[in-house]
Amino acid sequence: MDGASVFQRILHIDIPELLPMVILNLIMAAGGIMNVGFEKVWLLQTDLNKATSDVIAVYVYQQGIEQAKYSYSTAVGLFNTVINIVLLIIVNKIVSKASDVEFV
């Protein structure tokens, strides 16, 4: 550290120390990609914008609660969960290969 410039300290000390937290935040953000705010979409949906503003959570709610297709809505929700888990595994594998930090 003696004789290092500010840029060298940032590059060789600060960034490697912050890297595990950045990677953890990346993995957590990847887990939230498939989750769009249900309440916002549900409350702002009208007959005019329904065709373009439908998301998976609202679709599952409409099929399961409003139309009583419980098994179909469960299958759609399960498919959403499986896609989210696969996405998390892929991000974790990419991160573990890119750095020496592994969380799972």
All heavy atoms as an XYZ file, in Angstrom:
805
protein
N       0.815     -1.185      0.000
C       0.000      0.000      0.000
C       0.862      1.253      0.000
O       0.396      2.286     -0.454
C      -0.912      0.014      1.225
C      -2.052     -0.959      1.085
S      -3.441     -0.809      2.205
C      -2.915      0.091      3.573
N       2.056      1.123      0.531
C       2.928      2.293      0.535
C       3.371      2.598     -0.886
O       3.841      1.737     -1.610
C       4.165      2.038      1.407
C       3.814      1.950      2.873
O       2.762      2.505      3.243
O       4.569      1.323      3.631
N       3.201      3.832     -1.298
C       3.623      4.278     -2.601
C       2.593      4.048     -3.694
O       2.840      4.396     -4.848
N       1.451      3.457     -3.365
C       0.419      3.233     -4.384
C      -0.419      4.492     -4.546
O      -0.725      5.191     -3.584
C      -0.480      2.074     -3.984
N      -0.790      4.760     -5.775
C      -1.648      5.914     -6.025
C      -3.088      5.573     -5.632
O      -3.419      4.432     -5.316
C      -1.581      6.315     -7.501
O      -2.179      5.319     -8.296
N      -3.942      6.555     -5.670
C      -5.345      6.348     -5.327
C      -5.976      5.341     -6.292
O      -6.713      4.447     -5.876
C      -6.111      7.695     -5.346
C      -7.590      7.466     -5.125
C      -5.547      8.644     -4.321
N      -5.684      5.476     -7.569
C      -6.226      4.555     -8.566
C      -5.728      3.130     -8.331
O      -6.498      2.168     -8.451
C      -5.858      5.023     -9.981
C      -6.369      4.114    -11.052
C      -7.724      4.051    -11.343
C      -5.491      3.309    -11.760
C      -8.195      3.201    -12.325
C      -5.958      2.456    -12.735
C      -7.315      2.400    -13.023
N      -4.472      2.961     -8.002
C      -3.929      1.631     -7.737
C      -4.540      1.016     -6.485
O      -4.804     -0.185     -6.442
C      -2.408      1.699     -7.595
C      -1.689      1.958     -8.901
C      -0.198      2.182     -8.707
O       0.239      2.610     -7.633
N       0.577      1.918     -9.757
N      -4.790      1.832     -5.463
C      -5.455      1.311     -4.262
C      -6.884      0.879     -4.560
O      -7.348     -0.137     -4.056
C      -5.447      2.359     -3.146
C      -4.083      2.443     -2.454
C      -4.140      3.380     -1.300
N      -4.053      4.746     -1.866
C      -4.212      5.849     -1.182
N      -4.518      5.798      0.093
N      -4.098      7.020     -1.765
N      -7.576      1.648     -5.378
C      -8.941      1.273     -5.746
C      -8.926     -0.016     -6.558
O      -9.720     -0.930     -6.313
C      -9.623      2.412     -6.536
C      -9.912      3.592     -5.618
C     -10.912      1.922     -7.203
C     -10.398      4.828     -6.345
N      -8.008     -0.103     -7.517
C      -7.953     -1.238     -8.416
C      -7.522     -2.527     -7.722
O      -8.084     -3.594     -7.975
C      -7.004     -0.928     -9.580
C      -6.959     -1.930    -10.718
C      -8.310     -2.015    -11.402
C      -5.886     -1.529    -11.711
N      -6.561     -2.458     -6.820
C      -5.979     -3.663     -6.234
C      -6.457     -3.980     -4.829
O      -6.220     -5.091     -4.341
C      -4.450     -3.559     -6.246
C      -3.884     -3.479     -7.629
N      -3.908     -4.535     -8.503
C      -3.294     -2.452     -8.301
C      -3.347     -4.174     -9.647
N      -2.972     -2.916     -9.551
N      -7.130     -3.049     -4.158
C      -7.581     -3.302     -2.791
C      -9.099     -3.203     -2.681
O      -9.758     -4.145     -2.224
C      -6.910     -2.334     -1.802
C      -5.397     -2.573     -1.792
C      -7.478     -2.514     -0.401
C      -4.617     -1.570     -1.008
N      -9.662     -2.095     -3.094
C     -11.094     -1.862     -2.883
C     -11.972     -2.771     -3.749
O     -12.917     -3.384     -3.242
C     -11.451     -0.400     -3.159
C     -10.826      0.540     -2.140
O     -10.454      0.060     -1.050
O     -10.712      1.742     -2.441
N     -11.679     -2.846     -5.016
C     -12.519     -3.654     -5.919
C     -12.472     -5.144     -5.566
O     -13.526     -5.774     -5.488
C     -12.150     -3.385     -7.391
C     -12.562     -1.960     -7.757
C     -12.819     -4.400     -8.315
C     -12.206     -1.545     -9.146
N     -11.306     -5.753     -5.301
C     -11.324     -7.164     -4.888
C     -12.062     -7.406     -3.566
O     -12.656     -8.468     -3.380
C      -9.843     -7.522     -4.758
C      -9.151     -6.595     -5.681
C      -9.930     -5.322     -5.602
N     -12.050     -6.439     -2.668
C     -12.779     -6.600     -1.412
C     -14.282     -6.477     -1.611
O     -15.063     -7.100     -0.897
C     -12.316     -5.567     -0.382
C     -10.929     -5.814      0.148
C     -10.840     -7.108      0.951
O     -11.792     -7.423      1.691
O      -9.824     -7.803      0.832
N     -14.714     -5.681     -2.564
C     -16.141     -5.485     -2.821
C     -16.728     -6.530     -3.776
O     -17.945     -6.647     -3.891
C     -16.386     -4.093     -3.394
C     -16.164     -2.926     -2.445
C     -16.303     -1.619     -3.199
C     -17.136     -2.987     -1.290
N     -15.895     -7.274     -4.461
C     -16.345     -8.224     -5.468
C     -17.324     -9.277     -4.933
O     -18.343     -9.535     -5.586
C     -15.146     -8.886     -6.140
C     -15.444     -9.677     -7.404
C     -16.061     -8.778     -8.464
C     -14.176    -10.309     -7.924
N     -17.092     -9.897     -3.771
C     -18.094    -10.866     -3.293
C     -19.477    -10.251     -3.077
O     -20.489    -10.880     -3.380
C     -17.511    -11.367     -1.968
C     -16.057    -11.145     -2.086
C     -15.903     -9.911     -2.921
N     -19.540     -9.034     -2.586
C     -20.836     -8.398     -2.371
C     -21.497     -8.026     -3.702
O     -22.716     -8.146     -3.845
C     -20.675     -7.156     -1.497
C     -21.981     -6.602     -1.013
S     -23.028     -7.780     -0.133
C     -22.020     -8.246      1.234
N     -20.721     -7.617     -4.668
C     -21.263     -7.305     -5.992
C     -21.820     -8.574     -6.631
O     -22.912     -8.557     -7.231
C     -20.180     -6.656     -6.880
C     -20.632     -6.562     -8.317
C     -19.806     -5.296     -6.339
N     -21.113     -9.674     -6.490
C     -21.565    -10.945     -7.053
C     -22.837    -11.413     -6.354
O     -23.778    -11.884     -7.004
C     -20.437    -11.997     -6.962
C     -19.319    -11.628     -7.929
C     -20.960    -13.390     -7.232
C     -18.079    -12.440     -7.791
N     -22.908    -11.276     -5.047
C     -24.110    -11.655     -4.317
C     -25.304    -10.807     -4.759
O     -26.404    -11.326     -4.949
C     -23.882    -11.512     -2.813
C     -25.052    -11.912     -1.920
C     -25.347    -13.389     -2.077
C     -24.752    -11.563     -0.492
N     -25.102     -9.521     -4.945
C     -26.179     -8.657     -5.427
C     -26.603     -9.031     -6.846
O     -27.786     -8.940     -7.179
C     -25.764     -7.191     -5.372
C     -25.834     -6.637     -3.978
O     -26.606     -7.096     -3.155
N     -25.013     -5.634     -3.710
N     -25.665     -9.442     -7.685
C     -25.997     -9.894     -9.038
C     -26.876    -11.134     -9.004
O     -27.873    -11.220     -9.721
C     -24.720    -10.173     -9.832
C     -24.918    -10.783    -11.210
C     -25.546     -9.775    -12.153
C     -23.606    -11.294    -11.748
N     -26.523    -12.089     -8.141
C     -27.317    -13.310     -8.031
C     -28.709    -12.996     -7.487
O     -29.717    -13.526     -7.975
C     -26.587    -14.345     -7.150
C     -25.317    -14.825     -7.853
C     -27.489    -15.524     -6.829
C     -24.426    -15.689     -7.018
N     -28.801    -12.125     -6.498
C     -30.105    -11.768     -5.935
C     -30.955    -11.007     -6.961
O     -32.168    -11.208     -7.033
C     -29.929    -10.930     -4.672
C     -29.224    -11.663     -3.557
S     -30.129    -13.084     -2.993
C     -31.280    -12.298     -1.921
N     -30.336    -10.168     -7.750
C     -31.078     -9.438     -8.788
C     -31.560    -10.389     -9.876
O     -32.657    -10.206    -10.413
C     -30.207     -8.339     -9.378
N     -30.767    -11.394    -10.192
C     -31.192    -12.379    -11.190
C     -32.384    -13.177    -10.687
O     -33.230    -13.600    -11.472
C     -30.032    -13.311    -11.534
N     -32.473    -13.371     -9.386
C     -33.618    -14.069     -8.820
C     -34.900    -13.267     -8.903
O     -35.997    -13.827     -8.884
N     -34.809    -11.971     -9.003
C     -35.994    -11.127     -9.062
C     -36.412    -10.741    -10.468
O     -37.360     -9.977    -10.629
N     -35.723    -11.259    -11.477
C     -36.049    -10.882    -12.855
C     -37.455    -11.335    -13.230
O     -38.204    -10.596    -13.861
C     -35.006    -11.464    -13.833
C     -33.710    -10.690    -13.718
C     -35.514    -11.428    -15.261
C     -32.583    -11.240    -14.556
N     -37.831    -12.525    -12.839
C     -39.135    -13.065    -13.221
C     -40.279    -12.513    -12.368
O     -41.437    -12.759    -12.669
C     -39.127    -14.594    -13.118
C     -38.173    -15.268    -14.066
S     -38.642    -15.107    -15.778
C     -40.005    -16.224    -15.854
N     -39.961    -11.808    -11.315
C     -40.996    -11.289    -10.433
C     -41.248     -9.809    -10.717
O     -40.473     -8.953    -10.363
C     -40.580    -11.453     -8.970
C     -40.408    -12.894     -8.599
O     -41.086    -13.752     -9.136
N     -39.493    -13.169     -7.686
N     -42.357     -9.564    -11.362
C     -42.779     -8.195    -11.636
C     -43.846     -7.868    -10.609
O     -44.613     -8.727    -10.206
C     -43.332     -8.074    -13.072
C     -43.815     -6.680    -13.361
C     -42.278     -8.486    -14.069
N     -43.926     -6.629    -10.182
C     -44.891     -6.248     -9.163
C     -46.321     -6.570     -9.566
O     -46.886     -5.925    -10.446
N     -46.904     -7.568     -8.917
C     -48.266     -7.991     -9.229
C     -49.267     -6.868     -8.978
O     -50.157     -6.623     -9.795
C     -48.622     -9.212     -8.369
C     -50.083     -9.567     -8.378
C     -50.615    -10.266     -9.446
C     -50.912     -9.204     -7.335
C     -51.956    -10.605     -9.468
C     -52.253     -9.535     -7.354
C     -52.777    -10.235     -8.418
N     -49.126     -6.192     -7.854
C     -50.104     -5.176     -7.471
C     -50.147     -4.019     -8.462
O     -51.223     -3.544     -8.824
C     -49.806     -4.629     -6.075
C     -49.954     -5.651     -4.967
C     -48.701     -6.483     -4.780
O     -47.648     -6.133     -5.372
O     -48.766     -7.489     -4.062
N     -48.987     -3.580     -8.897
C     -48.937     -2.460     -9.843
C     -49.631     -2.814    -11.151
O     -50.427     -2.041    -11.675
C     -47.496     -2.056    -10.112
C     -46.797     -1.449     -8.936
C     -45.355     -1.153     -9.267
C     -44.612     -0.710     -8.034
N     -43.200     -0.531     -8.288
N     -49.327     -3.985    -11.665
C     -49.921     -4.395    -12.938
C     -51.419     -4.616    -12.768
O     -52.222     -4.189    -13.600
C     -49.236     -5.672    -13.476
C     -49.909     -6.174    -14.731
C     -47.762     -5.421    -13.731
N     -51.823     -5.267    -11.680
C     -53.233     -5.561    -11.453
C     -54.063     -4.287    -11.300
O     -55.161     -4.183    -11.838
C     -53.369     -6.445    -10.217
C     -54.775     -6.819     -9.883
C     -55.511     -6.373     -8.837
C     -55.620     -7.701    -10.602
N     -56.750     -6.929     -8.857
C     -56.856     -7.762     -9.939
C     -55.457     -8.454    -11.755
C     -57.906     -8.524    -10.377
C     -56.510     -9.233    -12.186
C     -57.721     -9.257    -11.508
N     -53.540     -3.311    -10.577
C     -54.296     -2.092    -10.340
C     -54.339     -1.170    -11.548
O     -55.296     -0.415    -11.727
C     -53.716     -1.341     -9.144
C     -53.908     -2.032     -7.789
C     -53.140     -1.302     -6.713
C     -55.375     -2.151     -7.439
N     -53.327     -1.201    -12.393
C     -53.268     -0.302    -13.544
C     -53.810     -0.914    -14.827
O     -53.830     -0.264    -15.862
C     -51.832      0.169    -13.760
C     -51.267      1.048    -12.643
C     -49.791      1.327    -12.888
C     -52.044      2.339    -12.536
N     -54.249     -2.165    -14.764
C     -54.743     -2.827    -15.963
C     -56.176     -2.400    -16.273
O     -57.018     -2.323    -15.393
C     -54.715     -4.347    -15.754
C     -54.117     -5.094    -16.874
C     -54.029     -6.574    -16.573
O     -54.825     -7.115    -15.845
N     -53.046     -7.213    -17.162
N     -56.420     -2.111    -17.537
C     -57.772     -1.817    -18.019
C     -58.050     -2.710    -19.221
O     -57.175     -3.455    -19.671
C     -57.910     -0.340    -18.443
O     -57.041     -0.092    -19.550
C     -57.572      0.607    -17.301
N     -59.252     -2.622    -19.737
C     -59.569     -3.411    -20.927
C     -58.762     -2.965    -22.144
O     -58.509     -3.746    -23.048
C     -61.060     -3.315    -21.240
C     -61.913     -4.048    -20.211
O     -61.379     -4.981    -19.571
O     -63.088     -3.681    -20.052
N     -58.354     -1.713    -22.162
C     -57.597     -1.187    -23.301
C     -56.154     -1.686    -23.326
O     -55.589     -1.929    -24.387
C     -57.620      0.341    -23.279
C     -58.992      0.991    -23.448
C     -58.881      2.498    -23.262
C     -59.562      0.656    -24.801
N     -55.522     -1.821    -22.169
C     -54.108     -2.209    -22.152
C     -53.892     -3.646    -21.680
O     -52.757     -4.063    -21.489
C     -53.297     -1.246    -21.299
C     -53.668     -1.295    -19.834
O     -54.497     -2.071    -19.409
N     -53.039     -0.429    -19.072
N     -54.921     -4.409    -21.483
C     -54.802     -5.769    -20.959
C     -53.986     -6.677    -21.865
O     -53.211     -7.500    -21.385
C     -56.182     -6.358    -20.733
C     -56.154     -7.723    -20.095
C     -57.551     -8.173    -19.772
C     -57.607     -9.576    -19.282
N     -56.797     -9.899    -18.176
N     -54.126     -6.527    -23.154
C     -53.418     -7.411    -24.090
C     -51.898     -7.222    -24.044
O     -51.145     -8.158    -24.274
C     -53.921     -7.178    -25.507
N     -51.459     -6.025    -23.719
C     -50.020     -5.764    -23.720
C     -49.416     -5.689    -22.317
O     -48.198     -5.670    -22.188
C     -49.714     -4.442    -24.444
O     -50.441     -3.390    -23.814
C     -50.095     -4.539    -25.906
N     -50.229     -5.640    -21.275
C     -49.679     -5.460    -19.930
C     -49.803     -6.698    -19.056
O     -49.520     -6.631    -17.874
C     -50.379     -4.289    -19.232
O     -51.736     -4.621    -18.981
N     -50.205     -7.816    -19.614
C     -50.367     -9.023    -18.818
C     -49.007     -9.614    -18.467
O     -48.127     -9.741    -19.312
C     -51.200    -10.043    -19.596
C     -52.133    -10.826    -18.706
O     -52.195    -10.529    -17.507
O     -52.806    -11.739    -19.209
N     -48.826     -9.983    -17.201
C     -47.611    -10.634    -16.726
C     -48.007    -11.987    -16.140
O     -49.186    -12.284    -15.934
C     -46.853     -9.777    -15.690
C     -46.338     -8.498    -16.310
C     -47.706     -9.485    -14.489
N     -47.015    -12.811    -15.839
C     -47.288    -14.183    -15.402
C     -48.076    -14.206    -14.099
O     -49.009    -14.996    -13.948
C     -45.970    -14.975    -15.290
C     -45.350    -15.130    -16.670
C     -46.208    -16.339    -14.666
C     -44.001    -15.802    -16.673
N     -47.743    -13.364    -13.148
C     -48.431    -13.374    -11.855
C     -49.910    -13.030    -11.998
O     -50.769    -13.662    -11.375
C     -47.754    -12.401    -10.906
N     -50.218    -12.052    -12.815
C     -51.616    -11.679    -13.042
C     -52.339    -12.786    -13.796
O     -53.492    -13.109    -13.493
C     -51.705    -10.334    -13.796
C     -53.139    -10.005    -14.160
C     -51.103     -9.224    -12.965
N     -51.667    -13.392    -14.758
C     -52.261    -14.490    -15.520
C     -52.585    -15.676    -14.614
O     -53.660    -16.272    -14.708
C     -51.319    -14.912    -16.645
C     -51.861    -16.000    -17.529
C     -52.872    -15.728    -18.443
C     -51.383    -17.294    -17.448
C     -53.380    -16.717    -19.264
C     -51.879    -18.290    -18.256
C     -52.880    -17.996    -19.158
O     -53.383    -18.977    -19.947
N     -51.677    -16.010    -13.712
C     -51.919    -17.105    -12.767
C     -53.098    -16.772    -11.869
O     -53.955    -17.615    -11.601
C     -50.643    -17.400    -11.939
C     -50.936    -18.291    -10.756
C     -49.586    -18.027    -12.820
N     -53.174    -15.538    -11.405
C     -54.293    -15.114    -10.561
C     -55.621    -15.204    -11.320
O     -56.611    -15.716    -10.790
C     -54.063    -13.689    -10.071
C     -55.219    -13.133     -9.288
C     -55.421    -13.494     -7.969
C     -56.115    -12.255     -9.882
C     -56.488    -12.983     -7.243
C     -57.188    -11.743     -9.175
C     -57.369    -12.107     -7.851
O     -58.426    -11.619     -7.156
N     -55.636    -14.731    -12.541
C     -56.877    -14.757    -13.321
C     -57.327    -16.177    -13.617
O     -58.515    -16.494    -13.526
C     -56.696    -13.982    -14.626
C     -56.605    -12.498    -14.434
C     -56.205    -11.769    -15.699
O     -55.719    -12.372    -16.648
N     -56.405    -10.459    -15.705
N     -56.399    -17.038    -13.981
C     -56.762    -18.418    -14.287
C     -57.184    -19.187    -13.038
O     -58.134    -19.965    -13.079
C     -55.593    -19.140    -14.974
C     -55.237    -18.598    -16.322
C     -56.355    -18.727    -17.317
O     -56.987    -19.765    -17.446
N     -56.627    -17.657    -18.035
N     -56.476    -18.970    -11.941
C     -56.747    -19.742    -10.736
C     -57.928    -19.246     -9.929
O     -58.788    -20.029     -9.526
N     -58.009    -17.953     -9.689
C     -59.054    -17.411     -8.826
C     -60.305    -17.048     -9.613
O     -61.417    -17.424     -9.238
C     -58.533    -16.181     -8.058
C     -57.304    -16.538     -7.218
C     -59.618    -15.580     -7.183
C     -57.549    -17.573     -6.150
N     -60.145    -16.334    -10.689
C     -61.316    -15.853    -11.420
C     -61.983    -16.944    -12.254
O     -63.209    -16.996    -12.329
C     -60.936    -14.677    -12.315
C     -60.549    -13.438    -11.544
C     -60.128    -12.294    -12.440
O     -60.075    -12.497    -13.669
O     -59.851    -11.213    -11.903
N     -61.195    -17.815    -12.895
C     -61.775    -18.825    -13.768
C     -61.760    -20.221    -13.157
O     -62.176    -21.180    -13.797
C     -61.050    -18.822    -15.117
C     -61.205    -17.506    -15.846
C     -60.516    -17.511    -17.197
O     -60.048    -18.536    -17.667
N     -60.470    -16.351    -17.824
N     -61.262    -20.360    -11.940
C     -61.245    -21.619    -11.173
C     -60.530    -22.763    -11.898
O     -60.895    -23.915    -11.772
C     -62.664    -22.034    -10.795
N     -59.474    -22.428    -12.645
C     -58.632    -23.448    -13.279
C     -57.407    -23.640    -12.388
O     -56.306    -23.203    -12.693
C     -58.222    -23.006    -14.679
C     -59.354    -22.862    -15.645
C     -58.834    -22.418    -16.999
C     -59.949    -22.214    -17.989
N     -59.443    -21.725    -19.284
N     -57.615    -24.324    -11.280
C     -56.579    -24.426    -10.250
C     -55.362    -25.211    -10.715
O     -54.227    -24.812    -10.466
C     -57.163    -25.055     -8.986
C     -58.352    -24.310     -8.448
C     -59.592    -24.926     -8.361
C     -58.243    -22.992     -8.052
C     -60.683    -24.245     -7.868
C     -59.333    -22.291     -7.567
C     -60.553    -22.929     -7.476
O     -61.629    -22.247     -7.006
N     -55.592    -26.325    -11.379
C     -54.450    -27.135    -11.804
C     -53.640    -26.429    -12.890
O     -52.408    -26.489    -12.893
C     -54.935    -28.499    -12.302
O     -55.825    -28.353    -13.381
N     -54.322    -25.748    -13.799
C     -53.614    -25.027    -14.865
C     -52.808    -23.870    -14.290
O     -51.645    -23.680    -14.661
C     -54.624    -24.525    -15.898
C     -53.992    -23.732    -17.019
C     -53.187    -24.360    -17.953
C     -54.207    -22.372    -17.134
C     -52.599    -23.650    -18.983
C     -53.631    -21.650    -18.156
C     -52.831    -22.292    -19.079
O     -52.245    -21.585    -20.088
N     -53.395    -23.110    -13.375
C     -52.662    -21.983    -12.795
C     -51.492    -22.465    -11.942
O     -50.446    -21.818    -11.894
C     -53.597    -21.092    -11.981
O     -54.073    -21.772    -10.851
N     -51.660    -23.613    -11.295
C     -50.550    -24.192    -10.531
C     -49.415    -24.602    -11.461
O     -48.237    -24.385    -11.153
C     -51.034    -25.404     -9.727
O     -52.088    -24.996     -8.865
C     -49.913    -25.996     -8.898
N     -49.750    -25.180    -12.601
C     -48.728    -25.584    -13.560
C     -47.986    -24.377    -14.125
O     -46.755    -24.412    -14.273
C     -49.365    -26.391    -14.692
N     -48.710    -23.303    -14.412
C     -48.060    -22.091    -14.924
C     -47.144    -21.488    -13.860
O     -46.018    -21.085    -14.144
C     -49.112    -21.065    -15.407
C     -48.453    -19.748    -15.760
C     -49.874    -21.609    -16.593
N     -47.610    -21.439    -12.615
C     -46.775    -20.926    -11.525
C     -45.549    -21.789    -11.289
O     -44.454    -21.282    -11.020
N     -45.715    -23.110    -11.373
C     -44.578    -24.023    -11.221
C     -43.576    -23.848    -12.355
O     -42.361    -23.873    -12.129
C     -45.074    -25.466    -11.162
C     -44.009    -26.530    -10.948
C     -43.357    -26.361     -9.586
C     -44.614    -27.910    -11.085
N     -44.071    -23.667    -13.565
C     -43.184    -23.424    -14.704
C     -42.390    -22.140    -14.498
O     -41.187    -22.101    -14.778
C     -44.001    -23.351    -15.991
C     -43.181    -23.113    -17.209
C     -42.390    -24.114    -17.733
C     -43.180    -21.877    -17.832
C     -41.620    -23.900    -18.863
C     -42.414    -21.645    -18.961
C     -41.628    -22.662    -19.474
N     -43.034    -21.106    -13.982
C     -42.346    -19.848    -13.679
C     -41.251    -20.077    -12.644
O     -40.139    -19.549    -12.776
C     -43.361    -18.819    -13.184
C     -42.755    -17.459    -12.980
O     -41.719    -17.140    -13.533
N     -43.414    -16.656    -12.176
N     -41.530    -20.865    -11.632
C     -40.545    -21.153    -10.596
C     -39.372    -21.954    -11.154
O     -38.210    -21.684    -10.814
C     -41.210    -21.924     -9.444
O     -42.305    -21.156     -8.939
C     -40.233    -22.202     -8.329
N     -39.652    -22.927    -12.002
C     -38.577    -23.743    -12.598
C     -37.670    -22.880    -13.475
O     -36.438    -22.999    -13.414
C     -39.180    -24.922    -13.393
C     -38.137    -25.602    -14.258
C     -39.814    -25.916    -12.448
N     -38.258    -22.005    -14.266
C     -37.455    -21.104    -15.102
C     -36.586    -20.203    -14.227
O     -35.406    -19.963    -14.532
C     -38.365    -20.262    -16.017
C     -39.079    -21.145    -17.022
C     -37.592    -19.174    -16.734
C     -38.162    -21.886    -17.972
N     -37.141    -19.717    -13.125
C     -36.382    -18.860    -12.216
C     -35.222    -19.620    -11.574
O     -34.114    -19.092    -11.451
C     -37.314    -18.294    -11.148
C     -36.795    -17.025    -10.554
O     -35.809    -16.464    -10.997
N     -37.471    -16.562     -9.531
N     -35.438    -20.857    -11.178
C     -34.368    -21.667    -10.583
C     -33.277    -21.951    -11.607
O     -32.076    -21.862    -11.293
C     -34.946    -22.969     -9.996
C     -35.763    -22.654     -8.750
C     -33.845    -23.970     -9.675
C     -36.539    -23.827     -8.205
N     -33.659    -22.289    -12.830
C     -32.664    -22.537    -13.890
C     -31.850    -21.270    -14.149
O     -30.626    -21.329    -14.305
C     -33.363    -23.044    -15.172
C     -32.422    -23.021    -16.363
C     -33.915    -24.431    -14.951
N     -32.513    -20.136    -14.172
C     -31.821    -18.863    -14.372
C     -30.823    -18.596    -13.247
O     -29.688    -18.179    -13.493
C     -32.838    -17.730    -14.469
C     -32.303    -16.342    -14.764
C     -31.665    -16.318    -16.146
C     -33.422    -15.332    -14.679
N     -31.216    -18.873    -12.014
C     -30.303    -18.684    -10.884
C     -29.108    -19.625    -10.953
O     -27.979    -19.237    -10.638
C     -31.049    -18.886     -9.569
C     -31.913    -17.741     -9.114
C     -32.736    -18.142     -7.905
C     -31.062    -16.537     -8.794
N     -29.330    -20.860    -11.339
C     -28.222    -21.813    -11.465
C     -27.257    -21.379    -12.552
O     -26.033    -21.448    -12.384
C     -28.772    -23.232    -11.721
C     -29.470    -23.755    -10.464
C     -27.672    -24.183    -12.159
C     -30.229    -25.039    -10.658
N     -27.789    -20.905    -13.669
C     -26.926    -20.438    -14.761
C     -26.092    -19.239    -14.320
O     -24.885    -19.196    -14.565
C     -27.774    -20.104    -16.004
C     -28.316    -21.380    -16.626
C     -26.967    -19.313    -17.025
C     -29.332    -21.153    -17.713
N     -26.723    -18.286    -13.650
C     -25.984    -17.109    -13.174
C     -24.926    -17.522    -12.161
O     -23.790    -17.025    -12.192
C     -26.950    -16.061    -12.582
C     -26.198    -14.976    -11.843
C     -27.794    -15.452    -13.676
N     -25.258    -18.458    -11.284
C     -24.284    -18.911    -10.291
C     -23.105    -19.619    -10.950
O     -21.951    -19.437    -10.538
C     -24.963    -19.825     -9.272
C     -24.107    -20.053     -8.054
O     -23.241    -19.256     -7.732
N     -24.354    -21.153     -7.374
N     -23.354    -20.428    -11.967
C     -22.261    -21.101    -12.680
C     -21.369    -20.093    -13.405
O     -20.140    -20.215    -13.382
C     -22.811    -22.108    -13.692
C     -23.524    -23.265    -13.078
C     -22.583    -24.189    -12.393
C     -23.371    -25.371    -11.850
N     -22.567    -26.246    -11.031
N     -21.978    -19.107    -14.042
C     -21.198    -18.078    -14.739
C     -20.334    -17.303    -13.750
O     -19.155    -17.052    -13.994
C     -22.127    -17.135    -15.524
C     -22.747    -17.877    -16.707
C     -21.372    -15.901    -16.013
C     -23.834    -17.113    -17.408
N     -20.913    -16.961    -12.618
C     -20.174    -16.196    -11.609
C     -19.051    -17.039    -11.013
O     -17.947    -16.541    -10.789
C     -21.146    -15.701    -10.510
C     -20.408    -15.250     -9.276
C     -22.007    -14.580    -11.050
N     -19.301    -18.317    -10.755
C     -18.256    -19.158    -10.162
C     -17.102    -19.373    -11.133
O     -15.956    -19.538    -10.708
C     -18.838    -20.479     -9.689
O     -19.286    -21.237    -10.786
N     -17.383    -19.387    -12.436
C     -16.305    -19.535    -13.406
C     -15.548    -18.223    -13.603
O     -14.354    -18.218    -13.881
C     -16.841    -20.021    -14.753
C     -17.238    -21.464    -14.730
C     -17.711    -21.930    -16.080
C     -18.121    -23.388    -15.988
N     -18.564    -23.912    -17.274
N     -16.248    -17.113    -13.447
C     -15.626    -15.808    -13.669
C     -14.775    -15.377    -12.492
O     -13.871    -14.563    -12.647
C     -16.692    -14.756    -13.962
N     -15.063    -15.882    -11.299
C     -14.296    -15.482    -10.122
C     -14.122    -16.680     -9.209
O     -14.673    -17.747     -9.434
C     -14.998    -14.341     -9.391
O     -16.189    -14.827     -8.820
N     -13.370    -16.490     -8.148
C     -13.160    -17.552     -7.195
C     -14.213    -17.570     -6.085
O     -14.129    -18.335     -5.148
C     -11.761    -17.451     -6.579
C     -11.552    -16.115     -5.887
O     -12.365    -15.205     -6.078
O     -10.549    -15.994     -5.159
N     -15.222    -16.743     -6.187
C     -16.284    -16.664     -5.187
C     -17.429    -17.554     -5.623
O     -17.894    -17.479     -6.756
C     -16.783    -15.201     -5.033
C     -17.906    -15.128     -4.024
C     -15.643    -14.309     -4.629
N     -17.888    -18.440     -4.710
C     -19.024    -19.306     -4.997
C     -19.924    -19.329     -3.773
O     -19.469    -19.512     -2.653
C     -18.555    -20.720     -5.329
C     -19.665    -21.613     -5.809
C     -19.143    -22.925     -6.342
O     -17.976    -22.984     -6.750
O     -19.908    -23.888     -6.325
N     -21.215    -19.136     -3.984
C     -22.140    -19.028     -2.860
C     -22.964    -20.285     -2.647
O     -23.499    -20.494     -1.586
C     -23.079    -17.838     -3.056
C     -22.354    -16.534     -2.926
C     -22.048    -15.779     -4.049
C     -21.966    -16.066     -1.698
C     -21.378    -14.583     -3.925
C     -21.289    -14.882     -1.565
C     -21.001    -14.136     -2.680
N     -23.108    -21.134     -3.665
C     -23.915    -22.340     -3.491
C     -23.079    -23.541     -3.835
O     -22.301    -23.563     -4.720
C     -25.180    -22.307     -4.384
C     -25.948    -23.580     -4.241
C     -26.027    -21.129     -4.020
